[in-house]
Amino acid sequence: MSRPRRRNEEAYLEREAAIGTVFGQQLDPDEYRAWKKLNGKLARLLPVRMPQRSSARAAVFHRVPVASVDRLTADSVLVRFDVPDELGEEFRFEPGQHVTVRTDLGGEGVRRNYSICSSATSSELAIAVKHLPGGAFSTFAMEQLAAGDTLELMTPTGAFGTQLDPLATRNYVAIVAGSGITPVLSILQTTLAVETDSRFTLVYGNRDADSTMFREDPDDLEARYADRLRIVHVRSRDQRHPAHLRGRVDRPRLEQLLGSELATAPVDDWFLCGPVEMVTDLRDLLLERSVEPDRVHVELFHGYQKPGVADGFGPGDGLGGFAWPSA
């Protein structure tokens, strides 16, 4: 473990906080140190809760209560659902999947797709909604939606993630911008819980700290998985941010990172999520660098999409098959 990671880990342990390490188990600091001393080898003997797809034979809608609505940033909220026990199997999901939300607003039916941002090893189903000016559902979610309300949810669909293996030792990299963090947060948490020897690097682009969705969650995860998770924040409007990480997440930035932060080890799978122009530029660069297409998993923001920009993406190119609605 590098010295910075070791310092982060010890600082986290000093808080006397519970640590989720092996397949979602909670360990106190003393238990965690004992587990680390054994190099985690006993983890492979423990039962693994592998993510599973919905048991529904076809995607169907169900009425599901809202458990809570919490503000993430000035323009986004986290919506948790209270899935009834009898629907638990139908709403099982794999990391990277999404749900379709349907509701009636002012006599007009509205449908929107949102990535699931909770870990697939947890019992929680949650989405994050970012407000878009004039957006019907996002405005409703920000201003009116509350715990106890009921929404129609379609059972989870989509295939943005990759197959996990508890015995694997892999290296993953995700590059996201803004609300592109939502499916990747689920993938990241689930991967670190299931593959206890794998490593993950997250490159996360935002305007500044205040606009960062799940601002504290990635940093807490980095401290919890100090030897296996690294987060690189890139900010476009924060003059206090380190100069070499100031700007947008674009092709020149990835070229820079490939020569520094991402140059330490071969990458088994890449996850790209954000505006179409960003995602397509980064994907093209990776393919030019001889990365196999099926190792580059792509999710697009529909709200930013330009006609024809997704042409050329086929099923074997790692396209997740889901794009966010524009409102």
N, C-alpha and C positions, 0 to 999 in steps of 0.2 A: 504494500500500500504506500502511495506517495505521502510525503510529509504533510502537504495541505489537506489531503483527504483524512489522514490520521488525526490532525488537529480538529477538523470539522466533526469527526466521529466522537472524539473525546468530549468536545464541547456539548454535543447533543446528549451524551451519556450523563454529563454532570447535571442536566436538567431533571434527572430522575423520571424521564418520560418513558412510556411504554414504547416498545420497538416492534414493528411488524417485520418479521424476517422470513421465517420458513413457512411457506404455504399459507400465509395469512395468520400465523400464530403470533400472539402478543408475548413478548419477553421483557422482563424488567432488566435494568442495566447489568446486574450481576449474572443473570441467566445468559444475557447476550455475550458477555465476556467469556463465559464458560463455553458457550457454543462456538465462538470464534477460535478459542484455544484448540478445539477439536477440528478446526478448519471446515466446519460445516459438513463433514462427511456423513454424520448421522442423519442429516436432512433427507438423504436419499432413501432412508428406511421408513420415513413418515408417510402417511397417506396423503395423496395429492388430490386437491380439488381442481380437476381440469375444467377449463371453461367449456360449456356445451351450448349448442344452438337451441333455439326455441323448439319445444316439442310440437308446436302447431304445424299441421300438414300444409297449411297455406297461410299467408299473411292475412290476419283478420283484426278488426277493431274490437276493443273492449273499453268499457267505461272504467277509468281508474282514478281514484282520489289523489289529490295533491297533498303531500305530507308537509312541505315547507317551500317557501320562496325566499331566498336570501340574496342580498345585493353583493355582487362580486366587484364591480367597478361602477363608475357613474353611469355607464350605459350598458350594463349587463347584469343578469341575475342567474342564480343556480336554482333549478326546480327539481325537487326530490319527489318521487311518487311512492304512495303507499299501496303497493301491488297486493291484492287479496291473496290469501294462501292458496285458494283453489286455482289461481292463475299463475302461480309461481313458476311452474315448469314451462308454460307457454311464453313467459317473459324472461327465460334464461337467455343469455347472450354471450357471444364471443367478443373479445376486445376489438374495437374498430367498427362494430355494427352501429346501426342507427334505428330510431323509431320515427314513425309519422304521427304527428299530433293533429287531431281534427276537432274543431269546435265551431259553435255558431256565434258570430259577432254581428249584432244589429240585424239579425235576420238573414245574414249571408254566411254560408259555410266557408270555413277557412281551413286549409291543410298545409302543414309545414313539416319538413324533415329536420331532425336534429340528431347529432351524434350522441351516443351514450358516453358520458365522461367518467363514470364510476368504474371501479375495478371489477372484472368478471369473476374474481374469486370472493367478492363480497356479496351480501344479500341486498345491496342498494341499487336502485335504478334512478339515475339522475341525468339531466341534460342542462346545458348552459345556453341561455338565450341572449344574444347581443342585439341591442336596439338599433334599428336602421330607420332613418328619417322617413316618415310616411308609412312605415311597415305596420300592417294591421295587427298581426299576432304579436310581434315584438313589442309594440306599444302597449297592447293589452297585458302582456306578461310583466312589463316594467311597472305599469301604473295600477292594474286592477287585480291580477291573479293573486290568490291567497290560499293558504292552507285550508283544507276542507272543500275547496272547489273540485269539480270533477271534469276531466278531459277525456276525450276518446283517444286511445293509443293503439296503434297497429303493432302487432308483435314484431320483435326485432328482425331486421334484414340487413344485407350488405356483406361485403367481404374485403375490407380494407386491411385487416391484420394478416398474420402468418401463423402457421401451425406451430404450437409450442411443444417442447419436449423436456420434461423434468431432468433428464440426464444430459442434456446438451450444454455445451459451453460455447456461447456465441457472442458476437459483438454487433450491436444494433446502433443505428444513428437515425434520429428523427430531426427534420428541419421544418419548422412551422412558423407562421406569422399570425398574430392576433388570435381570433377565435379558432384558428386551425389547431390550437392546443387541445380542443375538446376530445376528439377521438384518440389522439396520441396519449393523452393523460391516462385513458383507460388501458391502452396498449402497454404503456410504460409500467404502470402499477402491476398489471397482471403478469407481465413478463418477468419482472424482478421477483415476484412472489412464487412463480412456478419454476422458472429456470434459475436455481440458486447459484449457479456458477457463471451465468451470463452477465455481460456488461452492456450499459446503455448510455449513449450521449444524446442530449437534447439541445439543439440550437433553437432558441426561442426569440423571435423578433417582435418588438412592440415600439410604440412611440416613446414611452417613458414608463417609469415604475407605476404611476397611478393608473395608467391605461392597461396594465397587465392583468389579464384574467387569471384567476387562481394564483395570485401573486405569491402567497406564502406556501402553497402546497408543493410546488417543485423544489423549493429550498428545503422544506422539511424532509421531503423524500431524499434529497441529496445528502442530508445529514444522516438519515436513517440507513441508507444504503451507501455509505461513504466510500466503500472500496469498489463499488460496482456502477455507480451513477455519477455522471458529470453533466452539469448544465451550463451552457454558454448563452448569456443574455446579450442580444444585439438590440440597440435602441437608437432610433432615428432622430429623436428630438430631446435628448438628454445630454447637455453639454458637460455634465459632471461624470458621464460614463467614460470608461477607458477609450482613448482615441481609436485604437485598432478594432474596437467592437462598436463603433458609432456609425450609424447609417442604416441602410436597408438590407434585408436578407435577399440578395440577388446573386447573379452569376459571378461577378467579381468578388463578392464576399465569400462565396463557396470556394472559389479558386484559392483565396487567401487561407481559408480554414483547412483546405486539403493539404496545404503546405505547412500547417502548424498544428492546431488542436486536433484535427482529424487524421493526422499522418502517422499515428502511433501503431495501429494494427489494422489488418484487413477487416472490412465490414461485411457481415453476412447478409444483412437486410437493411434497406433504406426506407424511411417513411417520409413522404413529402406532403404537406397539407397547407393550403393557403390560396391566395388569388391565382387565377389561371396563368397569368404571365410569369409569375415567380416560379410556380410549380413546373411549367413546361421548360423554362430556361434551365432550371436545376436538373431536371431529368435529362435534357439533351446533353448537358455537360457531363453527367455521370456516364451516360452511354458512350460519349466520346472518350471517356477514360476507361473504356472496356468493362464497365460494370454490366453484368447480365441483366437484360430487361426484366426477368421475373424476380429479380432481387430489389427492384425499385417499385415500391407501392405508393400509389398516387391517389389523393383525394382533392377535389376541386371546389372552389367557391363559385357557385352558380351566379351569385349576384354580380360578380366581376367578369363573367365570361363574355368573350367576343365571338361572333359567328365564325364557326369553322376552326377555332383555336384548338379544339380537342381532336381534330381529325388526325388519324394515324395512330391513335391509342387503340390497341386491340386487347382482347381478353388476356393475352399472354404478356402484356406490357405492364401489369401491375396496377391498372386503373381500378380504383375501388368501386366504381359503378354508382357513386352517390355524389350529388352536388347540393350545397345548401341553397334554400330558396332565397330570394332577394329581400324578403320582408317577413 
